[in-house]
Amino acid sequence: MRQSYKPKELPKESYFLFVGRIVKRKGIFSLLNSYKDYLIRGGSFKLILAGNYSSKTKQKIDRVIEKYNIQNNIMLKGILPTNQIYDLMNRATALIVPSPFEAFGLITAEAMFNKCLVIGKDTAGTKEQFDNGQKKYNREIALRFTNEQQLTTHLTDIEQKQIQQYTEIIERAYNYVSSLYSIENNAKQIERLYTSVLIT
């Protein structure tokens, strides 16, 4: 998140977004299962997958997509420059973080900074960020899920309720990451670290 960068105020478009390494341990196949069930329930938003993947994983994803007959609903973008990722986040209805083993979760913070609603698995680093935000505001800064059915329900609810009903969550999340992860704050923390090392 660059100091000079300011999130754009772009109209939201009808798609959900995944950003990151497209591998099984990031929850990609669990996401595809939930998304398939969302479409069965009558959902119409597309799913964009952006990130690095191997040819073996691509073959597995293609088989799943063909099995569910959802070729027209999913776009596989591959690796994109940061500015294009930020643009996708800013326009997305929501970013999905299905990984059960996320560490810090930079993608989560970047999406929040780009005023994108985050739907995240309630485990590991994603849960920690959500919990910290909840403690700060006494209200949620994202939508949590623990299983595929809950994720499907979130996707369905978002389309039916319209994104405007999540404006307060999006703004809380933006304020949270802006206060914690700005360039200025990072510089201050590094300066304090150096000072403490020099003093001791």
DRENSE-268407 format. One record per residue (C-alpha): residue in one letter; residue number from 1; x, y, z. Coordinates in Angstrom, 2 decimals, decimal comma, always signed. Layout:
<nodes>
<node residu="A" num="NUM" u="X" v="Y" w="Z"/>
...
</nodes>
This chain:
<nodes>
<node residu="M" num="1" u="+0,00" v="+0,00" w="+0,00"/>
<node residu="R" num="2" u="+1,77" v="+3,05" w="-1,28"/>
<node residu="Q" num="3" u="+1,70" v="+6,43" w="+0,46"/>
<node residu="S" num="4" u="+0,68" v="+8,31" w="-2,68"/>
<node residu="Y" num="5" u="-2,05" v="+5,85" w="-3,63"/>
<node residu="K" num="6" u="-5,65" v="+6,79" w="-2,91"/>
<node residu="P" num="7" u="-8,48" v="+4,34" w="-3,58"/>
<node residu="K" num="8" u="-10,68" v="+5,30" w="-6,50"/>
<node residu="E" num="9" u="-14,40" v="+5,79" w="-6,10"/>
<node residu="L" num="10" u="-15,53" v="+3,49" w="-8,91"/>
<node residu="P" num="11" u="-18,97" v="+1,92" w="-9,30"/>
<node residu="K" num="12" u="-19,10" v="-1,68" w="-8,17"/>
<node residu="E" num="13" u="-19,44" v="-4,34" w="-10,84"/>
<node residu="S" num="14" u="-21,17" v="-7,71" w="-10,69"/>
<node residu="Y" num="15" u="-18,26" v="-9,99" w="-9,87"/>
<node residu="F" num="16" u="-16,53" v="-11,62" w="-6,93"/>
<node residu="L" num="17" u="-12,74" v="-11,68" w="-6,80"/>
<node residu="F" num="18" u="-10,02" v="-14,04" w="-5,62"/>
<node residu="V" num="19" u="-6,42" v="-12,76" w="-5,58"/>
<node residu="G" num="20" u="-3,40" v="-14,85" w="-4,66"/>
<node residu="R" num="21" u="-1,65" v="-18,09" w="-5,45"/>
<node residu="I" num="22" u="-4,20" v="-20,35" w="-7,11"/>
<node residu="V" num="23" u="-3,45" v="-23,60" w="-5,26"/>
<node residu="K" num="24" u="-5,44" v="-26,09" w="-3,20"/>
<node residu="R" num="25" u="-4,04" v="-24,94" w="+0,15"/>
<node residu="K" num="26" u="-5,35" v="-21,44" w="-0,52"/>
<node residu="G" num="27" u="-8,87" v="-22,87" w="-0,56"/>
<node residu="I" num="28" u="-9,44" v="-22,48" w="-4,29"/>
<node residu="F" num="29" u="-11,42" v="-25,70" w="-4,76"/>
<node residu="S" num="30" u="-13,56" v="-25,01" w="-1,71"/>
<node residu="L" num="31" u="-14,29" v="-21,59" w="-3,24"/>
<node residu="L" num="32" u="-15,31" v="-23,21" w="-6,54"/>
<node residu="N" num="33" u="-17,70" v="-25,55" w="-4,68"/>
<node residu="S" num="34" u="-19,32" v="-22,64" w="-2,85"/>
<node residu="Y" num="35" u="-19,53" v="-20,59" w="-6,02"/>
<node residu="K" num="36" u="-21,17" v="-23,48" w="-7,90"/>
<node residu="D" num="37" u="-23,83" v="-23,75" w="-5,16"/>
<node residu="Y" num="38" u="-24,35" v="-19,98" w="-5,31"/>
<node residu="L" num="39" u="-25,06" v="-20,27" w="-9,05"/>
<node residu="I" num="40" u="-27,47" v="-23,17" w="-8,40"/>
<node residu="R" num="41" u="-29,36" v="-20,88" w="-6,00"/>
<node residu="G" num="42" u="-29,82" v="-18,43" w="-8,85"/>
<node residu="G" num="43" u="-26,72" v="-16,26" w="-8,45"/>
<node residu="S" num="44" u="-25,51" v="-14,38" w="-11,50"/>
<node residu="F" num="45" u="-22,28" v="-12,59" w="-10,49"/>
<node residu="K" num="46" u="-19,09" v="-13,78" w="-12,17"/>
<node residu="L" num="47" u="-15,98" v="-15,00" w="-10,33"/>
<node residu="I" num="48" u="-12,56" v="-13,64" w="-11,29"/>
<node residu="L" num="49" u="-9,44" v="-15,55" w="-10,20"/>
<node residu="A" num="50" u="-6,22" v="-13,53" w="-10,35"/>
<node residu="G" num="51" u="-2,86" v="-15,03" w="-9,45"/>
<node residu="N" num="52" u="-0,12" v="-17,51" w="-10,19"/>
<node residu="Y" num="53" u="-0,99" v="-21,12" w="-10,96"/>
<node residu="S" num="54" u="+0,71" v="-24,22" w="-12,31"/>
<node residu="S" num="55" u="-0,40" v="-26,08" w="-15,42"/>
<node residu="K" num="56" u="-1,37" v="-29,04" w="-13,20"/>
<node residu="T" num="57" u="-3,63" v="-26,86" w="-11,03"/>
<node residu="K" num="58" u="-5,09" v="-25,23" w="-14,16"/>
<node residu="Q" num="59" u="-6,03" v="-28,66" w="-15,48"/>
<node residu="K" num="60" u="-7,76" v="-29,52" w="-12,19"/>
<node residu="I" num="61" u="-9,63" v="-26,22" w="-12,17"/>
<node residu="D" num="62" u="-10,68" v="-26,74" w="-15,79"/>
<node residu="R" num="63" u="-12,05" v="-30,17" w="-14,90"/>
<node residu="V" num="64" u="-14,07" v="-28,75" w="-12,01"/>
<node residu="I" num="65" u="-15,39" v="-25,90" w="-14,16"/>
<node residu="E" num="66" u="-16,37" v="-28,35" w="-16,90"/>
<node residu="K" num="67" u="-17,98" v="-30,73" w="-14,40"/>
<node residu="Y" num="68" u="-20,14" v="-27,93" w="-12,99"/>
<node residu="N" num="69" u="-20,70" v="-26,40" w="-16,46"/>
<node residu="I" num="70" u="-19,72" v="-22,93" w="-15,25"/>
<node residu="Q" num="71" u="-17,26" v="-21,99" w="-18,01"/>
<node residu="N" num="72" u="-19,13" v="-18,77" w="-18,78"/>
<node residu="N" num="73" u="-19,11" v="-17,63" w="-15,15"/>
<node residu="I" num="74" u="-15,40" v="-17,80" w="-14,26"/>
<node residu="M" num="75" u="-12,47" v="-15,76" w="-15,55"/>
<node residu="L" num="76" u="-8,90" v="-16,90" w="-14,87"/>
<node residu="K" num="77" u="-6,67" v="-13,82" w="-15,13"/>
<node residu="G" num="78" u="-3,23" v="-15,08" w="-14,10"/>
<node residu="I" num="79" u="-0,62" v="-12,69" w="-12,68"/>
<node residu="L" num="80" u="-1,44" v="-8,98" w="-13,03"/>
<node residu="P" num="81" u="+0,44" v="-5,77" w="-12,16"/>
<node residu="T" num="82" u="-0,43" v="-4,18" w="-8,81"/>
<node residu="N" num="83" u="-2,36" v="-1,29" w="-10,35"/>
<node residu="Q" num="84" u="-4,61" v="-3,74" w="-12,24"/>
<node residu="I" num="85" u="-5,18" v="-5,79" w="-9,09"/>
<node residu="Y" num="86" u="-6,13" v="-2,62" w="-7,19"/>
<node residu="D" num="87" u="-8,52" v="-1,67" w="-9,99"/>
<node residu="L" num="88" u="-10,15" v="-5,11" w="-9,84"/>
<node residu="M" num="89" u="-10,48" v="-4,81" w="-6,05"/>
<node residu="N" num="90" u="-11,99" v="-1,37" w="-6,28"/>
<node residu="R" num="91" u="-14,62" v="-2,49" w="-8,78"/>
<node residu="A" num="92" u="-15,34" v="-5,92" w="-7,23"/>
<node residu="T" num="93" u="-18,51" v="-6,52" w="-5,26"/>
<node residu="A" num="94" u="-16,38" v="-8,50" w="-2,80"/>
<node residu="L" num="95" u="-13,01" v="-10,19" w="-2,40"/>
<node residu="I" num="96" u="-13,07" v="-13,78" w="-1,14"/>
<node residu="V" num="97" u="-10,25" v="-15,13" w="+1,06"/>
<node residu="P" num="98" u="-10,94" v="-18,88" w="+1,40"/>
<node residu="S" num="99" u="-7,49" v="-19,92" w="+2,64"/>
<node residu="P" num="100" u="-7,59" v="-21,84" w="+5,95"/>
<node residu="F" num="101" u="-3,89" v="-21,17" w="+6,61"/>
<node residu="E" num="102" u="-3,46" v="-17,47" w="+5,80"/>
<node residu="A" num="103" u="-0,61" v="-15,76" w="+7,67"/>
<node residu="F" num="104" u="-0,75" v="-11,95" w="+7,83"/>
<node residu="G" num="105" u="-3,10" v="-11,71" w="+4,86"/>
<node residu="L" num="106" u="-1,75" v="-8,83" w="+2,80"/>
<node residu="I" num="107" u="-4,47" v="-9,35" w="+0,18"/>
<node residu="T" num="108" u="-7,14" v="-8,79" w="+2,84"/>
<node residu="A" num="109" u="-5,57" v="-5,50" w="+3,93"/>
<node residu="E" num="110" u="-5,10" v="-4,35" w="+0,33"/>
<node residu="A" num="111" u="-8,71" v="-5,11" w="-0,55"/>
<node residu="M" num="112" u="-9,95" v="-3,20" w="+2,49"/>
<node residu="F" num="113" u="-7,69" v="-0,29" w="+1,56"/>
<node residu="N" num="114" u="-9,30" v="-0,33" w="-1,89"/>
<node residu="K" num="115" u="-12,77" v="-0,17" w="-0,31"/>
<node residu="C" num="116" u="-13,64" v="-3,72" w="-1,30"/>
<node residu="L" num="117" u="-15,86" v="-5,83" w="+0,94"/>
<node residu="V" num="118" u="-13,94" v="-8,87" w="+2,21"/>
<node residu="I" num="119" u="-15,46" v="-12,31" w="+2,81"/>
<node residu="G" num="120" u="-12,86" v="-14,34" w="+4,68"/>
<node residu="K" num="121" u="-12,40" v="-17,74" w="+6,26"/>
<node residu="D" num="122" u="-12,59" v="-17,32" w="+10,03"/>
<node residu="T" num="123" u="-9,20" v="-18,91" w="+10,72"/>
<node residu="A" num="124" u="-5,51" v="-18,01" w="+11,13"/>
<node residu="G" num="125" u="-4,33" v="-14,55" w="+10,07"/>
<node residu="T" num="126" u="-7,62" v="-13,62" w="+8,41"/>
<node residu="K" num="127" u="-9,49" v="-14,22" w="+11,67"/>
<node residu="E" num="128" u="-6,86" v="-12,26" w="+13,60"/>
<node residu="Q" num="129" u="-7,33" v="-9,21" w="+11,38"/>
<node residu="F" num="130" u="-11,11" v="-9,48" w="+11,63"/>
<node residu="D" num="131" u="-10,93" v="-9,89" w="+15,42"/>
<node residu="N" num="132" u="-8,63" v="-6,87" w="+15,80"/>
<node residu="G" num="133" u="-10,98" v="-4,73" w="+13,74"/>
<node residu="Q" num="134" u="-13,98" v="-5,93" w="+15,72"/>
<node residu="K" num="135" u="-12,24" v="-5,04" w="+19,00"/>
<node residu="K" num="136" u="-11,46" v="-1,56" w="+17,69"/>
<node residu="Y" num="137" u="-14,99" v="-0,73" w="+16,52"/>
<node residu="N" num="138" u="-17,12" v="-3,26" w="+18,44"/>
<node residu="R" num="139" u="-18,51" v="-4,18" w="+15,04"/>
<node residu="E" num="140" u="-17,38" v="-6,37" w="+12,17"/>
<node residu="I" num="141" u="-15,07" v="-5,09" w="+9,43"/>
<node residu="A" num="142" u="-15,71" v="-8,07" w="+7,11"/>
<node residu="L" num="143" u="-17,92" v="-11,09" w="+6,55"/>
<node residu="R" num="144" u="-16,72" v="-14,35" w="+8,10"/>
<node residu="F" num="145" u="-17,37" v="-17,95" w="+7,14"/>
<node residu="T" num="146" u="-16,24" v="-21,30" w="+8,51"/>
<node residu="N" num="147" u="-17,56" v="-23,66" w="+5,82"/>
<node residu="E" num="148" u="-18,62" v="-23,76" w="+2,18"/>
<node residu="Q" num="149" u="-22,32" v="-23,41" w="+2,99"/>
<node residu="Q" num="150" u="-21,75" v="-20,16" w="+4,89"/>
<node residu="L" num="151" u="-19,71" v="-18,75" w="+2,02"/>
<node residu="T" num="152" u="-22,48" v="-19,64" w="-0,43"/>
<node residu="T" num="153" u="-24,99" v="-17,87" w="+1,80"/>
<node residu="H" num="154" u="-22,83" v="-14,73" w="+1,94"/>
<node residu="L" num="155" u="-22,54" v="-14,64" w="-1,86"/>
<node residu="T" num="156" u="-26,29" v="-15,07" w="-2,26"/>
<node residu="D" num="157" u="-27,12" v="-12,45" w="+0,38"/>
<node residu="I" num="158" u="-24,76" v="-9,88" w="-1,13"/>
<node residu="E" num="159" u="-26,37" v="-10,17" w="-4,55"/>
<node residu="Q" num="160" u="-29,89" v="-10,03" w="-3,13"/>
<node residu="K" num="161" u="-29,28" v="-7,18" w="-0,68"/>
<node residu="Q" num="162" u="-27,09" v="-5,07" w="-2,97"/>
<node residu="I" num="163" u="-23,63" v="-3,82" w="-2,00"/>
<node residu="Q" num="164" u="-24,93" v="-0,49" w="-0,64"/>
<node residu="Q" num="165" u="-26,15" v="-2,30" w="+2,48"/>
<node residu="Y" num="166" u="-22,52" v="-3,15" w="+3,30"/>
<node residu="T" num="167" u="-21,21" v="+0,42" w="+3,04"/>
<node residu="E" num="168" u="-20,61" v="+0,79" w="+6,79"/>
<node residu="I" num="169" u="-18,57" v="-2,43" w="+6,96"/>
<node residu="I" num="170" u="-16,49" v="-1,32" w="+3,96"/>
<node residu="E" num="171" u="-15,82" v="+2,10" w="+5,51"/>
<node residu="R" num="172" u="-14,85" v="+0,59" w="+8,89"/>
<node residu="A" num="173" u="-12,45" v="-1,79" w="+7,16"/>
<node residu="Y" num="174" u="-10,92" v="+1,04" w="+5,14"/>
<node residu="N" num="175" u="-10,44" v="+3,19" w="+8,26"/>
<node residu="Y" num="176" u="-8,96" v="+0,22" w="+10,11"/>
<node residu="V" num="177" u="-6,27" v="-0,65" w="+7,56"/>
<node residu="S" num="178" u="-5,54" v="+3,01" w="+6,78"/>
<node residu="S" num="179" u="-4,76" v="+3,68" w="+10,43"/>
<node residu="L" num="180" u="-2,66" v="+0,54" w="+10,94"/>
<node residu="Y" num="181" u="-0,83" v="-0,07" w="+7,68"/>
<node residu="S" num="182" u="-0,09" v="+3,31" w="+6,15"/>
<node residu="I" num="183" u="+3,45" v="+4,08" w="+5,00"/>
<node residu="E" num="184" u="+3,70" v="+6,70" w="+7,74"/>
<node residu="N" num="185" u="+2,82" v="+4,24" w="+10,49"/>
<node residu="N" num="186" u="+5,18" v="+1,61" w="+9,13"/>
<node residu="A" num="187" u="+8,00" v="+4,18" w="+9,11"/>
<node residu="K" num="188" u="+7,22" v="+5,20" w="+12,69"/>
<node residu="Q" num="189" u="+7,28" v="+1,57" w="+13,85"/>
<node residu="I" num="190" u="+10,63" v="+0,96" w="+12,15"/>
<node residu="E" num="191" u="+12,03" v="+4,15" w="+13,70"/>
<node residu="R" num="192" u="+10,88" v="+3,04" w="+17,18"/>
<node residu="L" num="193" u="+12,51" v="-0,36" w="+16,63"/>
<node residu="Y" num="194" u="+15,82" v="+1,17" w="+15,58"/>
<node residu="T" num="195" u="+15,72" v="+3,58" w="+18,53"/>
<node residu="S" num="196" u="+15,10" v="+0,79" w="+21,01"/>
<node residu="V" num="197" u="+17,97" v="-1,26" w="+19,54"/>
<node residu="L" num="198" u="+20,36" v="+1,68" w="+19,74"/>
<node residu="I" num="199" u="+19,39" v="+2,50" w="+23,33"/>
<node residu="T" num="200" u="+19,81" v="-1,06" w="+24,65"/>
</nodes>
